[in-house]
Each structure stands twice: as structure tokens, then as C-alpha cells.
Amino acid sequence: MKIQFALTLVLAASVTGCASSAHCVGEQEYQRAYSLQPPELQGLKMPTSSAALVIPAPVAQMVPFASKTKDGSIGEKKGMQCLDAPPRMVPTPNKS
């Protein structure tokens, strides 16, 4: 019984620890990614397919991973909203 409680406590602490380590300020890994051209081999012709996955060219202005907000209580950092965090829900008025 004590072992189950201890394991549950450790599991709960480890799961909640993951949420607090989220980051959204600064350069992200995907911003350093680059594309490679397909290899060109003599005598090899690449087939064209309408069902092939087409990766679009990168845009000139990247979308930031975080944006400043008017409300300082949103997000991990004060005044920041991360793309990987859902937006704050607007409370609905109570009907009395």
C-alpha cells in the first residue's frame, strides 16, 4: 500500500515536472532546419506523381514560436503565448 502511494506520488511529480519545462522564447530547433535538394544521378529520371508530398518553400518571414500578449497571466513566461500552449478560455457569463 505504501509502495503504491510512493509510486503514484513519484509519477505525479514527474508528469507535472514536464509541463513546467516548456519553453517558447528564443530560437527553436525547427528554425535551424534546412532542406536538401533531391539527388541528381545520370540516367535516373524521377517520376512525377500528383499524389506526391510537396514541401513548400520557406516563407520570407517566419512565424515566431511565441508572441507577446496584452494579458500578463497567459503562458509560462509573463506576457508570452507559446504556439504549443492552447489559448486561454474566455469565461462564459453565468445565467441566473
C-alpha positions in Angstrom: 0.0 0.0 0.0 2.8 2.4 0.9 4.7 1.4 -2.2 1.7 2.2 -4.4 1.3 5.6 -2.8 5.0 6.4 -3.2 5.0 5.3 -6.9 1.9 7.3 -7.5 3.5 10.4 -5.9 6.7 10.0 -7.9 4.7 9.5 -11.1 2.6 12.6 -10.5 5.7 14.7 -9.7 7.4 13.6 -12.8 4.4 14.3 -15.1 3.9 17.7 -13.7 7.6 18.5 -14.0 7.3 18.1 -17.8 4.8 20.9 -18.1 6.9 23.4 -16.3 9.9 22.8 -18.6 8.1 24.2 -21.7 10.0 26.9 -23.4 9.0 29.3 -26.1 11.4 32.2 -26.1 14.5 32.2 -28.3 15.4 30.3 -31.5 13.9 26.8 -31.8 15.3 23.7 -33.5 12.9 23.9 -36.5 14.2 27.4 -37.3 17.7 26.0 -37.9 16.5 23.2 -40.2 17.3 23.3 -43.9 16.2 21.4 -46.9 18.3 19.2 -49.1 17.9 19.0 -52.9 17.0 15.6 -54.2 20.0 13.7 -55.6 20.6 14.0 -59.3 22.0 10.8 -60.9 22.9 10.4 -64.5 20.4 8.3 -66.3 17.9 8.3 -63.4 14.6 10.1 -64.0 12.4 10.9 -61.0 8.8 10.0 -61.7 6.2 12.7 -61.2 3.1 12.0 -59.2 0.0 14.0 -58.4 -0.1 12.2 -55.0 3.4 13.1 -54.1 4.1 15.1 -51.0 5.2 18.6 -52.0 7.1 20.5 -49.3 6.5 24.2 -49.8 9.4 26.7 -50.0 10.2 28.5 -46.7 8.4 31.8 -46.2 10.4 35.0 -46.0 9.2 36.0 -42.6 9.0 33.1 -40.1 6.1 32.8 -37.6 7.5 33.3 -34.1 7.1 30.4 -31.7 6.0 32.8 -29.0 4.1 36.1 -29.2 3.6 38.9 -26.6 0.1 39.2 -25.2 -1.8 42.0 -23.5 -2.7 39.8 -20.6 0.4 39.0 -18.5 -1.1 35.9 -16.9 -1.0 33.8 -20.1 1.7 31.3 -20.8 4.8 30.2 -18.9 6.6 33.5 -19.3 4.7 36.6 -18.1 3.1 38.2 -21.1 4.1 35.4 -23.6 1.8 33.0 -25.5 3.5 29.9 -26.9 2.3 28.2 -30.0 2.3 24.8 -28.3 0.0 26.0 -25.5 -3.7 26.4 -26.0 -5.2 29.9 -25.8 -6.9 31.0 -22.6 -10.6 30.2 -22.5 -12.9 33.1 -22.1 -15.3 32.5 -19.2 -19.0 32.5 -20.1 -21.3 34.6 -18.0 -23.5 32.7 -15.6 -27.2 32.7 -16.3 -29.1 33.2 -13.1 
